Amino acid sequence: MADSTVDSILIEIEAPAEKAKGGLEQIKKSLMSMKDATKNIDIEKLRQTATAIEQISKAGEGAKNAGQGIRSITSSVKSLEGISSNRLKKVADAIQKISTSLGNMGNNNKTSIRIDSEGVTKAIKPLEDMANSSAMQNMQQAASQAAGAIDNLARTQANAAQSAQANSSAIQQEGNATQAAASGVNTLLDVEDRSAQSANNAASAQSNLNSSLSNQTGANTATAEIQELINKINQYKATISQMESGKQLFNAEEYEQAVQG
């Protein structure tokens, strides 16, 4: 596929068999190094790479002397060293190794190297288009959205902290209400105790009444005491009833006195 691969790199060598074999092995290794070195090259520098390779093709086309031709190629590749990429420096080194390998084959050997620079340019073009596409803008937009999401998360955590503080305050208020209710229960129990004491007082009064009735000599006195006691009881009952029904303004001291009798 011409639009995504280098169509061809053709190397023609005329040399004695043994030297040609050894030289080709060295060239093979050097080209493999060149292949590895050109991986992951910076996209913005690819057009400079295509131009440099085209210069290599022109310099090597029809070269009749291996040493002279490769030296010309090496000189053309020097422009690659100015590109800020370690891998492109390795490309220059790999071609330098090719020059050395072919030089070892002798000065009288016929050598020509033809590189399909058009195929290289086409292979690089999609990557250049990618660099000019909206992909980078989409990445920036995604990064902005991620930053906004982080801000929203921070605000959510702050609101959660405030809610937790409000819940803590509500729990404290509930505790206070529970304490007040417990105090009310204690007050009610105290009133019940006083009511029991009043009942005991009434029983004591009844005992005194019975004792007075049994004493014939104190009959008149007992009758008067009974009447006075009845009047007080009626008065206490009326006071309690009116306060509990709301007809009379509640007075704790009077209510307590009425309950105790």
C-alpha positions as CSV (number, residue, x, y, z in Angstrom):
1,M,0.0,0.0,0.0
2,A,1.8,3.1,-1.2
3,D,-0.2,5.4,1.1
4,S,1.0,3.8,4.3
5,T,4.3,2.0,3.5
6,V,7.6,2.6,1.8
7,D,7.2,1.0,-1.7
8,S,10.8,-0.1,-2.2
9,I,14.4,0.3,-1.2
10,L,16.6,-1.3,-3.9
11,I,20.4,-1.8,-3.4
12,E,22.4,-3.1,-6.3
13,I,26.0,-4.3,-5.7
14,E,28.7,-5.8,-8.0
15,A,31.5,-7.3,-6.0
16,P,33.4,-10.6,-5.4
17,A,31.1,-13.2,-3.8
18,E,32.7,-13.3,-0.3
19,K,33.0,-9.6,0.1
20,A,29.5,-9.1,-1.3
21,K,28.1,-11.6,1.2
22,G,29.7,-10.0,4.2
23,G,28.8,-6.5,3.0
24,L,25.2,-7.4,2.5
25,E,25.0,-8.9,6.0
26,Q,26.3,-5.6,7.5
27,I,23.9,-3.7,5.3
28,K,21.0,-5.8,6.6
29,K,21.9,-5.2,10.2
30,S,22.3,-1.5,9.5
31,L,18.9,-1.3,7.8
32,M,17.3,-3.1,10.8
33,S,18.8,-0.5,13.1
34,M,17.5,2.2,10.8
35,K,14.0,0.6,10.9
36,D,14.0,0.6,14.8
37,A,15.3,4.1,15.0
38,T,12.5,5.5,12.8
39,K,9.8,4.2,15.1
40,N,7.8,6.8,17.2
41,I,9.4,9.8,15.5
42,D,7.9,13.2,16.5
43,I,4.9,14.0,14.2
44,E,5.8,17.7,13.7
45,K,9.3,16.7,12.5
46,L,8.1,14.1,9.9
47,R,8.1,16.4,7.0
48,Q,11.7,17.4,7.6
49,T,12.4,13.6,7.6
50,A,10.7,13.1,4.2
51,T,12.7,16.0,2.7
52,A,16.0,14.6,4.0
53,I,15.2,11.1,2.7
54,E,14.4,12.6,-0.7
55,Q,17.9,14.2,-0.7
56,I,19.3,10.8,0.1
57,S,17.6,9.3,-2.9
58,K,18.9,12.0,-5.2
59,A,22.4,11.7,-3.9
60,G,22.5,7.9,-4.2
61,E,20.8,7.5,-7.6
62,G,23.3,6.2,-10.1
63,A,26.3,6.4,-7.9
64,K,29.1,4.3,-9.6
65,N,31.6,4.3,-6.7
66,A,30.4,2.9,-3.4
67,G,32.5,5.1,-1.1
68,Q,31.8,8.3,-3.0
69,G,28.1,7.6,-3.3
70,I,27.6,6.7,0.4
71,R,29.6,9.7,1.5
72,S,27.3,11.9,-0.5
73,I,24.3,10.1,1.2
74,T,25.9,10.6,4.6
75,S,26.3,14.3,3.9
76,S,22.7,14.6,3.0
77,V,21.6,12.9,6.1
78,K,23.4,15.4,8.3
79,S,20.4,17.7,8.1
80,L,18.5,15.0,10.1
81,E,20.8,15.6,13.1
82,G,19.4,19.1,13.6
83,I,16.0,17.7,14.4
84,S,15.3,17.4,18.1
85,S,14.8,13.6,18.2
86,N,17.2,11.0,19.4
87,R,15.7,8.5,17.0
88,L,16.6,10.6,14.0
89,K,20.2,10.8,15.2
90,K,20.1,7.0,15.2
91,V,19.0,7.1,11.5
92,A,22.1,9.0,10.6
93,D,24.3,6.6,12.5
94,A,22.6,3.6,10.7
95,I,23.4,5.1,7.3
96,Q,26.9,5.8,8.4
97,K,27.3,2.1,9.1
98,I,26.0,1.3,5.6
99,S,28.7,3.5,4.2
100,T,31.4,1.7,6.3
101,S,30.1,-1.7,5.2
102,L,30.1,-0.9,1.5
103,G,33.5,0.8,1.8
104,N,34.9,-2.5,3.0
105,M,33.9,-4.2,-0.2
106,G,36.4,-2.3,-2.3
107,N,36.7,1.0,-4.2
108,N,36.1,-0.6,-7.7
109,N,32.7,-2.1,-6.9
110,K,29.6,-0.7,-8.6
111,T,26.9,0.3,-6.2
112,S,23.6,2.1,-6.5
113,I,20.9,2.8,-4.0
114,R,17.4,3.9,-5.0
115,I,14.9,4.8,-2.2
116,D,11.3,5.4,-3.0
117,S,11.0,8.8,-1.5
118,E,7.5,9.3,-2.9
119,G,6.3,6.3,-0.9
120,V,8.0,7.7,2.2
121,T,6.2,11.0,1.8
122,K,2.9,9.3,1.3
123,A,3.5,7.2,4.4
124,I,4.2,10.3,6.5
125,K,1.3,12.3,5.2
126,P,-1.5,10.6,7.2
127,L,0.5,11.3,10.4
128,E,0.8,15.0,9.5
129,D,-2.9,15.2,8.8
130,M,-3.5,13.6,12.2
131,A,-1.5,16.3,13.9
132,N,-3.6,19.0,12.2
133,S,-6.9,17.3,13.0
134,S,-9.3,18.2,15.8
135,A,-7.9,15.3,18.0
136,M,-5.7,17.7,20.0
137,Q,-8.7,20.1,20.5
138,N,-10.8,17.2,21.7
139,M,-8.1,16.1,24.2
140,Q,-8.0,19.7,25.5
141,Q,-11.7,19.8,25.9
142,A,-11.7,16.5,27.7
143,A,-9.0,17.7,30.0
144,S,-11.2,20.8,30.7
145,Q,-14.2,18.7,31.4
146,A,-12.2,16.5,33.8
147,A,-11.0,19.6,35.7
148,G,-14.6,20.7,36.0
149,A,-15.6,17.3,37.3
150,I,-12.9,17.5,40.0
151,D,-14.2,21.0,41.0
152,N,-17.8,19.6,41.3
153,L,-16.5,16.7,43.4
154,A,-14.7,19.1,45.8
155,R,-18.0,21.1,46.2
156,T,-19.9,18.0,46.8
157,Q,-17.5,16.9,49.5
158,A,-17.8,20.4,51.1
159,N,-21.6,20.1,51.1
160,A,-21.4,16.6,52.6
161,A,-19.2,18.0,55.4
162,Q,-21.8,20.8,56.1
163,S,-24.6,18.2,56.1
164,A,-22.7,16.0,58.6
165,Q,-22.2,19.1,60.8
166,A,-25.9,19.9,60.6
167,N,-26.8,16.2,61.5
168,S,-24.4,16.4,64.5
169,S,-26.2,19.6,65.7
170,A,-29.6,17.9,65.2
171,I,-28.4,14.9,67.3
172,Q,-27.3,17.3,70.0
173,Q,-30.7,18.9,70.1
174,E,-32.4,15.6,70.2
175,G,-30.2,14.7,73.2
176,N,-31.2,17.9,74.9
177,A,-34.9,17.1,74.3
178,T,-34.4,13.6,75.7
179,Q,-32.8,15.1,78.8
180,A,-35.7,17.5,79.2
181,A,-38.2,14.7,78.8
182,A,-36.3,12.7,81.5
183,S,-36.4,15.7,83.8
184,G,-40.2,15.9,83.2
185,V,-40.6,12.2,84.0
186,N,-38.6,12.8,87.3
187,T,-40.9,15.7,88.1
188,L,-44.0,13.6,87.5
189,L,-42.6,10.8,89.7
190,D,-42.0,13.5,92.4
191,V,-45.6,14.6,92.2
192,E,-46.7,11.0,92.5
193,D,-44.6,10.6,95.6
194,R,-46.2,13.7,97.1
195,S,-49.6,12.4,96.2
196,A,-48.8,9.2,98.1
197,Q,-47.7,11.3,101.0
198,S,-51.0,13.2,100.9
199,A,-52.8,9.9,101.0
200,N,-50.8,8.9,104.0
201,N,-51.7,12.2,105.7
202,A,-55.4,11.6,104.9
203,A,-55.2,8.2,106.4
204,S,-53.6,9.7,109.5
205,A,-56.3,12.3,109.7
206,Q,-58.9,9.5,109.4
207,S,-57.2,7.6,112.2
208,N,-57.3,10.7,114.4
209,L,-61.0,11.2,113.5
210,N,-61.8,7.7,114.6
211,S,-59.9,8.2,117.8
212,S,-61.8,11.3,118.5
213,L,-65.1,9.7,117.8
214,S,-64.3,6.9,120.2
215,N,-63.6,9.5,122.9
216,Q,-67.1,10.4,124.2
217,T,-65.8,13.3,126.2
218,G,-64.3,14.9,123.1
219,A,-67.3,14.4,120.9
220,N,-68.0,18.1,120.3
221,T,-64.4,18.8,119.6
222,A,-64.2,15.9,117.1
223,T,-67.3,17.1,115.3
224,A,-65.8,20.5,114.8
225,E,-62.5,19.1,113.6
226,I,-64.4,16.9,111.2
227,Q,-66.2,19.8,109.7
228,E,-63.0,21.8,109.4
229,L,-61.3,18.9,107.7
230,I,-64.2,18.4,105.3
231,N,-64.1,22.1,104.4
232,K,-60.3,22.0,103.7
233,I,-60.7,18.8,101.6
234,N,-63.4,20.5,99.5
235,Q,-61.3,23.6,99.1
236,Y,-58.2,21.6,98.1
237,K,-60.3,19.5,95.6
238,A,-61.8,22.7,94.1
239,T,-58.3,24.3,93.7
240,I,-56.9,21.2,92.1
241,S,-59.8,20.8,89.7
242,Q,-59.8,24.4,88.6
243,M,-56.1,24.5,88.0
244,E,-56.1,21.3,86.0
245,S,-59.1,22.4,83.9
246,G,-57.5,25.8,83.3
247,K,-60.2,27.8,85.0
248,Q,-57.8,29.0,87.6
249,L,-54.2,30.3,86.8
250,F,-51.8,27.5,87.7
251,N,-49.7,28.2,90.8
252,A,-47.1,25.5,91.6
253,E,-47.0,26.4,95.3
254,E,-50.8,26.4,95.8
255,Y,-51.1,23.2,93.7
256,E,-48.5,21.4,95.8
257,Q,-50.2,22.6,99.0
258,A,-53.6,21.3,97.8
259,V,-52.1,17.9,96.7
260,Q,-50.4,17.5,100.1
261,G,-53.5,18.6,102.0
